[in-house]
Amino acid sequence: ISSLKGANSISWDRQDLHTTTERRNRLEMNVMFRNYPFKSKSSRQKSASRFRFLSDMTLKRLIMLSLLYFPLVLQVWGLSYQQNARYIDNKKNKKIHMHTNNQPTNTDNQTKEKEIYSKPIKKQYDRDHIINLPNVKKNRRAKSSKGKGYISESPTATIIPAPTISPAPTISPESSISSAPSISYILNLSSPVPFSAPTPIDCTDPETRERLLMENFVGISGEKSFIDPNSPQSKAANWIINEDPLNANPCTFSGLAQRYAMGVFYFALNGDDWIYNGGWFGGTSVCVGWQSVSCDGDGLVISLLLSQNNLVGKIPPEVKELTGLQLFKVNNNEISGTIPTEFGLLQNMVGFDIESNELEGELFFDELFELNNIQFFRASDNRFNGTVPWNNLITLFPNLKQFWIASNRFVGNIGTQIGQLQSLQSIFAYNNSLTGTIPSELGNISTLEYLDLENNLLEGAMPEELYGIPGLKRLILSNNLLTGTISASVGNLSLLTDLWLGNNLLTGRLSSDIGRVSLLENFILEENQLTGPIPSDLGNLQKLRYADLSNNVFKGVIPTSFF
């Protein structure tokens, strides 16, 4: 306070200086300008007013802005400094190359290089770093004071690594540089990696083998399949990796996908509880010793015959890897779920038998129509629903011989183009909800032997064309809404063994031509409205074992030929 006595000469008359802080600021300002050689009092007051404008808050803002932008300015300076150092370094290398072409001695090269490029060499020490600016300037002043040609030692400035600048690549003296450094170096782009030959993979190494095997399995089943360690996919993978006696090499074994698919199929359908599972997971090939499995000469599985074998579970989509499969027979088991769309990839499929299971959903999906070689299609006694593509069967399955879809939940009419399937031998579509009439085009199928449409909602008269099928053995149309009469042409069915027409709305007389069906064994006409006498020729059928004519309007006596 004693040092501020001289400040008493400055006026304190201002009424707005009423706070202690403002008084202190004013007092410090007075001391600052106390000994300044102002020419007049008014001049001192004007200068003091200008300085008083820099209040505490303004000073704090200036300090904050300086601290904020100083690192940015420093970094920009470092970029420029580094780029300039690279450019000078490249220029030096170009000149060295020019001197090399003149073939001077090594001693001369070293001397000239030291004389000419002493300054860039100094910069080469710090071209990949940002230098503390005050120290650099100090060293530059020291250099200039020594005189021209003096090579100063490396600066003692603080070196800070530059996190965003890639190091400049080493340039050989022989290389020719015709331009400034590439912008990729400034933008921190990675330098190209020199080409080198790939390192050979040791597929027998346990870790490498496991990794390659899992890559194959994930490619087939997807990553999600292996989240659960108890999934069929995880179990099959673990078997091949750790337990399979084949010890498959993922780099050389061509049947890996097929072997994995067979393992998944086994675990997905509870293979440990199968009745017949002998040899599974044994030996070095699925074609040797695996019960109910057959292969072709190329080692591809062509048949799985697992009927009545206690299969429980869902068919896995990995069956798509059984590309050689021709016969898939898993009827009379407890398989549930839906049919995987991947079945459409099995282009060699000829026989498809999934009868008597617990399958559901849509059966005739688009992918299934890719099986153009199908001859035996059996899907009865399940829970399938939807409509049947009757009119498209000739296009989809041109070689179809057996079409069994009984005891499901199919609806709709029977298409007329079904008559174009000239190889068709049997149609089993009983126990559904089919409607409409029976197409007369069925009479065009000369190879047809079995026609069973029982327990549907079919109506109308029986087509006359049905009696013209020479090889027909079973005609079962019971439990529908059929009307009309039984034609005398029924006698033309010389190979017929079963004629079931019960529970319909048939009327008229029963023709005596029925006696010409010499092979008839089972004859059912119950629950109709047939009239007239019972033909005595019916008693002459030597093969007849069962006849039901109950609940009709027959008259007369029972023919003695029956006895």
PLY file of the C-alpha trace (Angstrom):
ply
format ascii 1.0
element vertex 563
property float x
property float y
property float z
element edge 562
property int vertex1
property int vertex2
end_header
0.00 0.00 0.00
2.91 2.31 0.76
4.10 1.91 -2.85
0.80 3.26 -4.11
0.95 6.63 -2.28
1.76 8.41 -5.49
-1.57 7.43 -6.93
-3.41 9.89 -4.71
-3.05 12.54 -7.37
-5.51 10.74 -9.65
-9.15 11.70 -9.19
-11.47 9.41 -7.20
-14.48 11.65 -7.68
-16.44 9.15 -9.87
-19.63 8.14 -8.10
-19.90 4.79 -9.96
-16.70 3.44 -8.38
-18.48 2.19 -5.30
-17.36 -1.44 -5.07
-14.13 -2.70 -3.60
-13.21 -4.62 -6.81
-13.65 -1.60 -9.04
-11.67 0.54 -6.65
-8.85 -2.00 -6.70
-8.87 -2.13 -10.52
-8.85 1.62 -10.69
-5.99 1.81 -8.19
-3.91 -0.67 -10.18
-4.59 1.27 -13.37
-3.42 4.46 -11.71
-0.17 2.83 -10.63
0.36 1.50 -14.16
0.24 4.96 -15.69
1.74 6.90 -12.77
5.25 7.22 -14.18
4.25 7.22 -17.83
5.51 10.37 -19.52
2.11 11.78 -20.47
2.23 15.24 -21.86
-0.85 16.38 -20.04
-3.39 15.25 -17.52
-6.09 14.99 -20.16
-3.87 12.72 -22.23
-3.29 10.43 -19.27
-7.03 10.25 -18.64
-7.75 9.34 -22.26
-5.19 6.54 -22.23
-6.43 5.26 -18.91
-9.97 5.19 -20.28
-8.86 3.05 -23.20
-7.15 0.58 -20.90
-10.02 0.49 -18.48
-12.13 -0.95 -21.29
-10.25 -4.24 -20.76
-12.23 -5.44 -17.79
-11.69 -8.69 -15.94
-14.28 -10.52 -18.03
-12.72 -9.39 -21.31
-9.29 -10.49 -20.20
-10.61 -13.89 -19.24
-12.24 -14.31 -22.66
-9.06 -13.39 -24.47
-7.11 -15.86 -22.38
-9.62 -18.65 -23.06
-9.58 -17.97 -26.82
-5.79 -18.01 -26.84
-5.66 -21.34 -25.03
-8.30 -22.76 -27.37
-6.69 -21.82 -30.69
-3.04 -22.14 -29.75
-2.90 -25.99 -30.21
-4.59 -25.66 -33.60
-2.15 -23.05 -34.78
0.70 -25.16 -33.46
-0.55 -28.24 -35.34
-0.98 -26.32 -38.64
2.53 -25.01 -38.24
3.76 -28.55 -37.64
2.05 -29.80 -40.83
3.60 -27.05 -42.91
6.97 -27.60 -41.30
6.83 -31.34 -41.93
5.69 -31.00 -45.54
8.49 -28.53 -46.23
11.01 -30.93 -44.68
9.82 -33.79 -46.89
9.95 -31.65 -49.99
13.52 -30.55 -49.26
14.45 -34.16 -48.46
13.01 -35.36 -51.79
14.79 -32.59 -53.62
18.04 -33.62 -51.95
17.57 -37.23 -53.06
16.94 -36.11 -56.62
20.18 -34.13 -56.65
22.08 -37.02 -55.13
20.79 -39.18 -57.96
22.06 -36.64 -60.48
25.48 -36.62 -58.80
25.54 -40.42 -58.79
25.13 -40.51 -62.57
28.39 -38.54 -62.87
30.09 -41.30 -60.82
32.07 -39.20 -58.35
33.97 -40.88 -55.53
32.22 -41.71 -52.30
34.39 -39.20 -50.43
33.40 -36.39 -52.78
29.73 -37.30 -52.46
29.87 -37.16 -48.71
31.70 -33.83 -48.69
29.36 -32.16 -51.18
26.33 -33.55 -49.49
27.53 -32.16 -46.13
28.24 -28.76 -47.59
25.10 -28.34 -49.64
22.48 -30.10 -47.53
23.56 -29.34 -44.01
20.40 -27.38 -43.26
17.89 -30.03 -44.51
19.81 -32.69 -42.58
19.15 -30.74 -39.42
15.45 -30.65 -40.27
15.45 -34.36 -40.90
15.76 -34.95 -37.15
12.35 -33.52 -36.42
10.38 -33.88 -39.67
8.08 -36.47 -38.08
7.45 -34.45 -34.91
6.06 -31.13 -33.81
8.70 -28.84 -32.29
8.25 -26.45 -29.39
8.26 -23.07 -31.16
10.22 -20.91 -28.65
13.13 -23.34 -28.48
13.33 -23.63 -32.26
13.51 -19.88 -32.65
16.24 -19.73 -30.02
18.36 -22.28 -31.87
17.88 -20.43 -35.14
19.20 -17.23 -33.55
22.19 -19.14 -32.18
22.91 -20.49 -35.64
22.82 -17.13 -37.34
25.27 -15.71 -34.81
27.94 -18.27 -35.75
28.17 -17.14 -39.30
27.54 -18.64 -42.71
28.30 -22.33 -43.19
28.06 -23.29 -39.51
26.20 -26.57 -38.91
24.40 -26.31 -35.60
23.67 -29.26 -33.38
20.19 -30.70 -33.16
17.87 -28.37 -31.22
17.14 -29.08 -27.60
13.46 -28.31 -28.07
10.80 -30.52 -26.55
9.63 -33.17 -29.06
5.93 -34.05 -29.02
4.71 -37.03 -31.14
2.23 -36.02 -33.81
-0.73 -38.40 -33.55
-2.34 -37.51 -36.88
0.67 -37.48 -39.20
1.90 -40.66 -40.89
5.69 -41.03 -41.05
7.19 -40.24 -44.42
8.35 -43.27 -46.38
12.05 -43.88 -46.85
13.18 -42.80 -50.32
16.21 -44.48 -51.82
18.86 -42.31 -53.49
18.29 -44.13 -56.77
14.63 -43.09 -57.00
13.73 -40.14 -59.16
11.26 -37.64 -57.67
9.68 -35.10 -59.97
7.07 -33.48 -57.72
6.23 -32.51 -54.16
5.21 -35.21 -51.66
1.84 -36.90 -52.27
-1.20 -35.41 -50.53
-1.88 -38.85 -49.04
0.96 -38.34 -46.60
-0.50 -35.08 -45.39
-4.00 -36.57 -45.02
-2.69 -39.49 -42.96
-3.46 -42.13 -45.62
-1.81 -45.49 -45.15
1.15 -46.28 -47.36
0.71 -49.23 -49.75
1.82 -52.55 -48.32
4.42 -54.34 -50.42
3.11 -57.53 -52.07
4.21 -60.77 -50.53
3.33 -64.38 -51.27
0.56 -65.83 -49.05
1.67 -67.95 -46.15
0.67 -71.61 -46.62
-2.08 -72.80 -44.23
-1.37 -75.85 -42.13
-4.79 -77.55 -42.15
-3.60 -80.25 -39.78
-2.87 -77.79 -37.00
-5.64 -78.34 -34.39
-6.55 -74.67 -34.02
-6.43 -74.00 -37.75
-8.43 -77.16 -38.48
-11.13 -76.22 -35.98
-11.34 -72.69 -37.34
-11.68 -73.84 -40.95
-14.26 -76.49 -40.04
-16.38 -73.97 -38.17
-16.17 -71.56 -41.10
-17.61 -74.29 -43.31
-20.38 -75.13 -40.85
-21.35 -71.50 -40.31
-21.53 -71.05 -44.06
-24.06 -73.89 -44.23
-26.18 -73.26 -41.14
-25.57 -69.61 -40.20
-24.10 -68.21 -36.99
-27.36 -68.26 -35.03
-27.51 -72.05 -35.24
-24.46 -72.32 -32.99
-25.57 -69.99 -30.21
-27.12 -72.91 -28.35
-24.45 -75.54 -27.57
-27.18 -78.19 -27.50
-28.53 -77.42 -30.98
-28.26 -80.18 -33.61
-25.78 -78.02 -35.51
-23.52 -77.55 -32.47
-23.61 -81.25 -31.67
-22.77 -82.24 -35.25
-19.90 -79.73 -35.37
-18.50 -80.96 -32.08
-18.67 -84.56 -33.30
-16.73 -83.83 -36.48
-14.14 -81.66 -34.73
-13.50 -83.78 -31.65
-14.97 -87.27 -32.01
-15.20 -88.24 -35.67
-12.84 -91.17 -36.39
-12.34 -89.78 -39.89
-10.54 -86.70 -38.48
-11.56 -84.84 -41.62
-9.11 -82.38 -43.17
-11.12 -79.26 -44.11
-8.71 -78.46 -46.93
-8.91 -81.79 -48.74
-12.08 -83.68 -47.70
-14.74 -83.11 -50.37
-17.56 -84.82 -48.45
-17.44 -82.52 -45.43
-20.79 -80.80 -46.09
-22.58 -84.11 -46.61
-21.08 -85.62 -43.46
-22.04 -82.56 -41.44
-25.61 -82.62 -42.85
-26.01 -86.27 -41.88
-24.85 -85.47 -38.36
-27.32 -82.58 -38.05
-30.13 -84.80 -39.37
-29.30 -87.47 -36.78
-29.28 -85.06 -33.82
-32.31 -83.07 -35.03
-34.49 -86.20 -35.14
-33.35 -87.78 -31.88
-31.08 -90.34 -33.48
-29.96 -91.87 -30.20
-33.48 -93.25 -29.71
-33.93 -94.65 -33.21
-34.81 -98.28 -33.55
-32.34 -98.73 -36.37
-29.26 -96.54 -36.04
-26.51 -99.11 -36.28
-23.20 -97.87 -37.64
-24.10 -94.20 -37.54
-21.07 -92.03 -36.65
-18.77 -94.97 -37.22
-16.18 -95.59 -39.90
-14.70 -93.14 -42.31
-17.67 -92.90 -44.69
-21.42 -92.49 -44.33
-21.71 -95.03 -47.15
-20.13 -97.84 -45.16
-21.95 -99.35 -42.20
-24.51 -96.58 -41.67
-27.82 -98.41 -41.40
-30.63 -97.36 -43.80
-28.21 -95.23 -45.86
-27.26 -95.94 -49.48
-24.74 -94.21 -51.72
-23.74 -94.13 -55.37
-20.30 -94.76 -56.82
-19.20 -91.19 -56.12
-19.90 -91.47 -52.41
-23.07 -89.35 -52.50
-26.02 -90.37 -50.34
-28.87 -91.38 -52.63
-31.40 -92.85 -50.18
-32.52 -92.53 -46.58
-34.95 -95.31 -45.67
-36.01 -94.54 -42.11
-39.68 -95.61 -42.03
-41.15 -96.54 -38.64
-37.92 -95.71 -36.87
-39.04 -93.45 -34.01
-37.85 -90.23 -35.62
-38.93 -87.33 -33.40
-38.28 -83.68 -34.14
-38.04 -81.38 -37.14
-36.35 -81.94 -40.47
-33.32 -79.58 -40.53
-32.64 -77.37 -43.56
-29.15 -78.87 -43.80
-30.66 -81.70 -45.89
-29.94 -79.40 -48.83
-26.33 -80.62 -48.66
-27.46 -84.15 -49.61
-27.33 -83.14 -53.24
-27.38 -86.71 -54.54
-30.50 -87.74 -52.58
-33.04 -89.59 -54.71
-35.23 -91.42 -52.20
-36.32 -89.83 -48.92
-38.57 -92.18 -46.98
-39.41 -91.23 -43.38
-43.07 -92.26 -43.15
-44.73 -93.43 -39.94
-42.69 -91.41 -37.47
-43.30 -88.38 -35.26
-41.71 -85.67 -37.36
-43.24 -82.24 -36.73
-42.94 -78.70 -38.03
-42.93 -77.69 -41.67
-41.13 -78.98 -44.73
-37.90 -76.95 -45.23
-37.94 -74.99 -48.45
-34.38 -76.23 -49.00
-35.87 -79.47 -50.30
-36.31 -77.63 -53.57
-32.53 -77.79 -54.05
-32.52 -81.59 -54.24
-32.93 -81.78 -57.99
-32.29 -85.54 -58.13
-35.23 -86.42 -55.87
-37.39 -89.22 -57.28
-39.22 -90.56 -54.22
-40.55 -88.34 -51.42
-42.43 -90.15 -48.65
-43.36 -88.24 -45.47
-46.66 -89.99 -44.75
-48.07 -90.48 -41.26
-46.21 -87.80 -39.35
-47.18 -84.57 -37.63
-46.09 -82.15 -40.32
-48.10 -79.00 -40.95
-48.28 -75.77 -42.89
-48.13 -75.34 -46.64
-46.95 -78.31 -48.62
-46.91 -76.99 -52.17
-44.52 -74.06 -51.80
-42.74 -72.64 -54.82
-39.36 -74.24 -54.12
-40.91 -77.72 -54.06
-41.91 -77.35 -57.69
-38.23 -77.47 -58.64
-38.28 -81.23 -58.08
-39.12 -82.01 -61.68
-37.89 -85.60 -61.42
-40.39 -86.57 -58.72
-42.25 -89.80 -59.47
-43.52 -90.83 -56.03
-45.06 -88.07 -53.95
-46.51 -89.25 -50.63
-47.64 -86.76 -48.00
-50.82 -88.35 -46.59
-51.86 -88.38 -42.95
-50.37 -85.06 -41.84
-51.77 -81.60 -41.13
-51.03 -79.78 -44.37
-53.46 -77.15 -45.58
-54.12 -74.90 -48.55
-54.98 -75.80 -52.10
-53.54 -78.38 -54.46
-52.07 -77.17 -57.79
-53.93 -79.80 -59.81
-53.71 -77.94 -63.10
-49.97 -77.37 -62.74
-48.95 -80.90 -61.84
-48.25 -81.79 -65.46
-45.74 -78.94 -65.65
-44.27 -79.31 -62.20
-44.11 -83.10 -61.94
-44.35 -84.42 -65.51
-43.14 -87.89 -64.50
-45.48 -88.27 -61.54
-46.70 -91.82 -60.86
-48.04 -91.66 -57.30
-49.82 -88.65 -55.85
-50.84 -89.29 -52.24
-52.18 -86.35 -50.22
-54.94 -88.07 -48.18
-55.96 -87.16 -44.62
-54.90 -83.54 -44.65
-56.80 -80.25 -44.78
-56.73 -79.41 -48.48
-59.56 -77.49 -50.09
-60.64 -76.49 -53.59
-61.66 -78.18 -56.80
-59.86 -80.92 -58.70
-58.43 -79.35 -61.85
-59.23 -80.77 -65.25
-55.60 -80.80 -66.43
-54.90 -83.66 -64.09
-55.84 -85.85 -67.05
-52.59 -84.93 -68.82
-50.44 -86.93 -66.42
-50.08 -89.99 -68.62
-47.77 -91.80 -66.20
-50.00 -91.40 -63.15
-50.85 -94.69 -61.43
-52.57 -93.68 -58.18
-54.39 -90.73 -56.64
-55.09 -90.86 -52.91
-56.84 -87.67 -51.83
-59.37 -89.02 -49.33
-60.20 -87.32 -46.01
-59.88 -83.72 -47.17
-62.37 -80.97 -48.00
-62.24 -81.07 -51.78
-65.27 -79.64 -53.56
-66.73 -79.50 -57.06
-67.19 -82.38 -59.44
-65.02 -85.28 -60.44
-63.26 -84.25 -63.70
-64.13 -86.45 -66.67
-60.52 -85.94 -67.84
-59.46 -88.56 -65.32
-60.66 -91.09 -67.86
-57.76 -90.04 -70.13
-55.19 -91.50 -67.77
-54.87 -95.00 -69.16
-52.24 -95.94 -66.56
-54.45 -95.10 -63.57
-54.96 -98.04 -61.20
-56.12 -96.48 -57.91
-58.53 -93.56 -57.48
-59.54 -92.83 -53.89
-61.51 -89.62 -53.25
-63.46 -90.81 -50.23
-64.64 -88.44 -47.48
-64.72 -85.15 -49.36
-67.46 -82.78 -50.52
-67.57 -83.83 -54.16
-70.88 -83.61 -55.98
-72.48 -84.34 -59.32
-72.62 -87.58 -61.25
-69.81 -90.05 -61.69
-68.22 -89.39 -65.11
-68.89 -92.11 -67.69
-65.20 -91.87 -68.65
-64.17 -93.49 -65.38
-65.60 -96.78 -66.57
-63.30 -96.70 -69.56
-60.02 -96.90 -67.65
-58.86 -100.42 -68.52
-56.37 -100.90 -65.67
-58.46 -99.43 -62.84
-58.30 -101.67 -59.77
-59.75 -99.57 -56.96
-62.51 -96.96 -57.33
-63.39 -95.50 -53.92
-65.81 -92.55 -53.86
-67.70 -93.13 -50.60
-68.91 -90.35 -48.28
-69.40 -87.58 -50.81
-72.47 -85.90 -52.34
-72.54 -87.79 -55.62
-75.78 -88.12 -57.52
-77.01 -90.02 -60.60
-76.88 -93.73 -61.35
-74.32 -96.49 -61.62
-73.75 -96.99 -65.33
-73.98 -100.42 -66.97
-70.47 -99.68 -68.27
-69.17 -100.71 -64.86
-68.88 -104.19 -66.35
-65.95 -102.96 -68.47
-63.73 -102.68 -65.38
-62.43 -106.20 -65.66
-59.51 -105.62 -63.26
-61.53 -103.85 -60.57
-61.18 -105.34 -57.08
-62.75 -102.60 -54.92
-65.84 -100.51 -55.67
-66.87 -98.25 -52.79
-69.80 -95.92 -53.48
-71.50 -95.82 -50.07
-72.93 -92.75 -48.34
-73.82 -90.76 -51.42
-77.09 -89.78 -53.15
-77.09 -92.39 -55.93
-80.41 -93.50 -57.40
-81.78 -95.95 -60.01
-81.34 -99.68 -60.51
-78.16 -101.70 -60.13
-77.29 -103.16 -63.52
-76.74 -106.89 -63.91
-73.48 -106.00 -65.74
-71.90 -105.84 -62.32
-71.58 -109.62 -62.64
-68.92 -109.15 -65.33
-66.45 -107.60 -62.84
-65.00 -110.99 -62.13
-62.18 -109.83 -59.83
-64.40 -107.78 -57.53
-63.64 -108.45 -53.86
-65.19 -105.56 -51.93
-68.50 -103.99 -53.01
-70.04 -101.23 -50.87
-73.30 -99.42 -51.75
-74.66 -98.57 -48.32
-76.57 -95.38 -47.55
-77.83 -94.52 -51.04
-81.27 -94.45 -52.74
-80.90 -97.40 -55.10
-84.08 -99.22 -56.11
-85.23 -102.40 -57.86
-84.17 -105.98 -57.27
-80.70 -107.13 -56.39
-79.13 -108.67 -59.56
-78.64 -112.42 -59.22
-75.40 -112.11 -61.28
-73.84 -110.51 -58.24
-73.85 -113.90 -56.55
-71.71 -115.38 -59.32
-68.66 -113.29 -58.41
-66.21 -115.90 -57.13
-63.74 -113.36 -55.66
-66.33 -111.40 -53.73
-65.54 -111.31 -50.01
-67.47 -108.33 -48.70
-70.70 -106.68 -49.92
-72.72 -103.96 -48.16
-76.07 -103.03 -49.77
-77.74 -101.74 -46.61
-79.91 -98.64 -46.29
-81.17 -98.51 -49.87
-84.62 -99.12 -51.42
-84.05 -102.54 -52.97
-87.07 -104.80 -53.49
-87.64 -108.49 -54.09
-85.86 -111.51 -52.70
-82.25 -112.15 -51.95
-80.79 -114.13 -54.88
-80.07 -117.76 -54.08
-76.72 -117.35 -55.86
-75.52 -115.58 -52.75
-75.71 -118.83 -50.90
0 1
1 2
2 3
3 4
4 5
5 6
6 7
7 8
8 9
9 10
10 11
11 12
12 13
13 14
14 15
15 16
16 17
17 18
18 19
19 20
20 21
21 22
22 23
23 24
24 25
25 26
26 27
27 28
28 29
29 30
30 31
31 32
32 33
33 34
34 35
35 36
36 37
37 38
38 39
39 40
40 41
41 42
42 43
43 44
44 45
45 46
46 47
47 48
48 49
49 50
50 51
51 52
52 53
53 54
54 55
55 56
56 57
57 58
58 59
59 60
60 61
61 62
62 63
63 64
64 65
65 66
66 67
67 68
68 69
69 70
70 71
71 72
72 73
73 74
74 75
75 76
76 77
77 78
78 79
79 80
80 81
81 82
82 83
83 84
84 85
85 86
86 87
87 88
88 89
89 90
90 91
91 92
92 93
93 94
94 95
95 96
96 97
97 98
98 99
99 100
100 101
101 102
102 103
103 104
104 105
105 106
106 107
107 108
108 109
109 110
110 111
111 112
112 113
113 114
114 115
115 116
116 117
117 118
118 119
119 120
120 121
121 122
122 123
123 124
124 125
125 126
126 127
127 128
128 129
129 130
130 131
131 132
132 133
133 134
134 135
135 136
136 137
137 138
138 139
139 140
140 141
141 142
142 143
143 144
144 145
145 146
146 147
147 148
148 149
149 150
150 151
151 152
152 153
153 154
154 155
155 156
156 157
157 158
158 159
159 160
160 161
161 162
162 163
163 164
164 165
165 166
166 167
167 168
168 169
169 170
170 171
171 172
172 173
173 174
174 175
175 176
176 177
177 178
178 179
179 180
180 181
181 182
182 183
183 184
184 185
185 186
186 187
187 188
188 189
189 190
190 191
191 192
192 193
193 194
194 195
195 196
196 197
197 198
198 199
199 200
200 201
201 202
202 203
203 204
204 205
205 206
206 207
207 208
208 209
209 210
210 211
211 212
212 213
213 214
214 215
215 216
216 217
217 218
218 219
219 220
220 221
221 222
222 223
223 224
224 225
225 226
226 227
227 228
228 229
229 230
230 231
231 232
232 233
233 234
234 235
235 236
236 237
237 238
238 239
239 240
240 241
241 242
242 243
243 244
244 245
245 246
246 247
247 248
248 249
249 250
250 251
251 252
252 253
253 254
254 255
255 256
256 257
257 258
258 259
259 260
260 261
261 262
262 263
263 264
264 265
265 266
266 267
267 268
268 269
269 270
270 271
271 272
272 273
273 274
274 275
275 276
276 277
277 278
278 279
279 280
280 281
281 282
282 283
283 284
284 285
285 286
286 287
287 288
288 289
289 290
290 291
291 292
292 293
293 294
294 295
295 296
296 297
297 298
298 299
299 300
300 301
301 302
302 303
303 304
304 305
305 306
306 307
307 308
308 309
309 310
310 311
311 312
312 313
313 314
314 315
315 316
316 317
317 318
318 319
319 320
320 321
321 322
322 323
323 324
324 325
325 326
326 327
327 328
328 329
329 330
330 331
331 332
332 333
333 334
334 335
335 336
336 337
337 338
338 339
339 340
340 341
341 342
342 343
343 344
344 345
345 346
346 347
347 348
348 349
349 350
350 351
351 352
352 353
353 354
354 355
355 356
356 357
357 358
358 359
359 360
360 361
361 362
362 363
363 364
364 365
365 366
366 367
367 368
368 369
369 370
370 371
371 372
372 373
373 374
374 375
375 376
376 377
377 378
378 379
379 380
380 381
381 382
382 383
383 384
384 385
385 386
386 387
387 388
388 389
389 390
390 391
391 392
392 393
393 394
394 395
395 396
396 397
397 398
398 399
399 400
400 401
401 402
402 403
403 404
404 405
405 406
406 407
407 408
408 409
409 410
410 411
411 412
412 413
413 414
414 415
415 416
416 417
417 418
418 419
419 420
420 421
421 422
422 423
423 424
424 425
425 426
426 427
427 428
428 429
429 430
430 431
431 432
432 433
433 434
434 435
435 436
436 437
437 438
438 439
439 440
440 441
441 442
442 443
443 444
444 445
445 446
446 447
447 448
448 449
449 450
450 451
451 452
452 453
453 454
454 455
455 456
456 457
457 458
458 459
459 460
460 461
461 462
462 463
463 464
464 465
465 466
466 467
467 468
468 469
469 470
470 471
471 472
472 473
473 474
474 475
475 476
476 477
477 478
478 479
479 480
480 481
481 482
482 483
483 484
484 485
485 486
486 487
487 488
488 489
489 490
490 491
491 492
492 493
493 494
494 495
495 496
496 497
497 498
498 499
499 500
500 501
501 502
502 503
503 504
504 505
505 506
506 507
507 508
508 509
509 510
510 511
511 512
512 513
513 514
514 515
515 516
516 517
517 518
518 519
519 520
520 521
521 522
522 523
523 524
524 525
525 526
526 527
527 528
528 529
529 530
530 531
531 532
532 533
533 534
534 535
535 536
536 537
537 538
538 539
539 540
540 541
541 542
542 543
543 544
544 545
545 546
546 547
547 548
548 549
549 550
550 551
551 552
552 553
553 554
554 555
555 556
556 557
557 558
558 559
559 560
560 561
561 562
